[in-house]
């Protein structure tokens, strides 16, 4: 089995290149991360991120055969295709630090910008701030985001305006708190998103929903925020 990997070490390389490896056929029945772990023993200079290897931490997001995925939960056999080749590239739209490792500074800056924590100016209750089962259910499909960056790095609007457009991942989390019955900062949150770029740069391409490895719907969350902003402006 042939594997080609994007290689780039800014301190030593004038330009990026690709390196080809031959990997034993037994890895067809393994995950892409297993292939990388094997290649790391072949070439210790290969750089990539990984941690939990259970599809929870989001560390190993990368472009695998043209699609953003998590290496740890992507089966080699499912993505080989007719060419019988595995092509590994860094997530698009983000500066490359080295090989498959990208700089996610802007990605997390946009996440920080939406203030992803509960805001409530009501007096503290004696116990927990409770929710009805129906209100809690509204958070399903929102809180499960692992911030892998696959969705935002697949979004052309985020490529063009990463410093202004919050991006699918950040907006999914923004709606998570707008939808939370315990949060009382709805007007404040909407006021921070009503400019022409933060939300309305979305062009409904739906790449974000298509590539989300957790099966979430960032596009749907963005549509909900747009409706709230329009309703708030009336």
N, C-alpha and C positions, 0 to 999 in steps of 0.2 A: 504494500500500500504506500502511495506517495503522499507526503505531507509538505506543503510549502508554507513558510512562515515569514511574515514581515519582520525585517531586522533593521534596527536603526539605533545607533549609540551616538548621540550628538557630540560627545567629546572627542570621538575618533572618526566618525563617518561624515563624508561630505554630503551624502545623499542617502535616502533609504534604499533598501534592496530586499530581495526575497531569497530565502535559503531553502533548498529542497532536501528532504530527508526520506529515506526508505524505512518504513516501520513494519515490523512483523504483522502478518495477516491476523494474528490472534487478537489484535487491538480493534478489529472490526466489531467485536462484541463487547467493547468497553465504552466508556465515556470519553469525550474529547479531553477532559482534564487528565485522564489516565495516559493519553498520548503525550501530553505536555510533560507530565511527570517522568515518563520514560525518556523523552528527548532531553530533559534536564540532566539526566545521567550521561547522555551522549555528549551534550554540549552544555557545560555548567554556566556558560555566559548568557544563556537564554533567560530573558526576563519576562515575567507575567505575574499577575496577582492571583492569590487563592487564599482561602481560609477554611470555611466550614465544610466545603464540598457536598453540601446537602441542599443547595438552592435556597439558602436563607440569608446569607451575609451579603450577597450581591457583588462580591469582590472580583469574580472572574468573568465579568461581562466582556464580550469581544465579538468581532464580526467573523462568523463561521460560514464559509461558502456563500458569502454575500448577504447574510442575514445576521442581525444582532441577536446573540443568545448567551446563555450561561454555559460555560464549558463543562461544569460539573454535572449538569443534568441533561446534556445533549448527547444522545447516543450516536456514535460514529456511523453505524449502519444506516441510520435514518437520514444522514446528510451527505453521504458520499456521492450520490448521483451517478449519472452515466459515465462521467470522466474518471470515476474511481480514484478521486483525489480530494484531499482535505486541505482547504486553503484557510489559513488563520491570519486575520488582520486586526489591528486595534480598532476600538470603537471610532467611527467617523465623527468629524466635527469637533474633536477635542485634540489639543496639542499632544504630540507623542513625547513622553519622557524617555522611554527606552523600549524598543521592541513592541510588546503588546500592552505596555503600561502607559496609560494616558493621564494627563493632568486634568483632574475633575474640579479644579478650584472654582471656576465659574458656575459649574453645575451645583455645587454645594452653597455657593454664594446666593444663588437664586432660591434654593431651598431655605436658607436662613432668612431670606427677605420676606417670606410669607409668614414668618413667626409661628413655627409649627408646634405650638403648645396651647393648652387650654387657657382662655381668658374669661374671667367671671368676676364682675364687680359687686355681686350680691354678697351679703353677710355669710361668713363661713357657717355651714351647718354643723351640728354636733357630730355627725358621722360623715359618710360618703355623700357625694352629689349623685343621687340615683337617677336612673333612666328607666322608662318603660321598655318592655321587650320590643315594641314597635319602633321606638326611637333608636334603640341600640342596633336594630336591624339595618337602619339607614347607613350605618358605617361599614357594613359588609361590602367588600370590593374596593374599599378606600384605605383602610388601615394596614392592609397586607403588603403594601409597597415596601420593597427592600432597598430602594435607592441604588439599583445597579447601574442606572444611566442608559439602559438599552433603548428606552422610549425617546428620551430627549436627543440622544445622538443619532436617532433615525429620523429626526424632524427637520426638514429643510428650513422652516421658519426659525428654529433655534440655531441652525448653522449660520444664518444670515445676521441674526440679532441676539447673540447669546448674552450680551450685557444688558439688554432691555426686555426681551421676551422671557418670561419666567420659565416657559417650557412645560411639557406634559407632566413630568414627575413632580415639579413644584406645584403645578396647578391642581393635580390630583390631591396632593396633601392640603392645599388651600381649601379645596371643597370639603375635605374630610372634617375640617374645623367649622366651616360654614354650615355643614349638615349636622353638627353635634348639638343636641338640645341643651347641653350644659354650658355651651359657649355663648356669652352675651356680647361679643365684640363684632357682630355681623356688619354694622355700618362702618366701623373702623376698617375692617378687613376689605370690604368692598371699595372703600375710598382709596385704598392703596393699589387697587387693580383697575381703576376706571380710566387710566390713560390709554392712548392708542396702541401701545406696544405690549403691555404686561399680559393681556389675554387675547386681544383682538388681532394679533399677528397670526393667530391660528388660522390655517386655510382649509381645515377639515380634510386633510389628506388621509388621516387615520393610520399612518405608519406606526404611531405610538401604540395604539391598541393592537395592531397586527403583530408587533414583535414582543409585547410584554410577556416575559417568561412565567409570570404568575397568573396570567389570564385575566388581568384587570383591564378596565376601560377608561384610560385617561381622556380619550376623546369625549366620552359621555360626561365626565366630570367637567371638562372645559365648557361644554354646551350648557350645563346647569349654571355655571358661573356667569356665562354670557346672559342667560335669561334673568338671573338675579340682578345683574348690572343694568339691564334694560328696564326691568321692573322698578328698580330703585331710582332710575332717572325720570320716570313718569310723574 
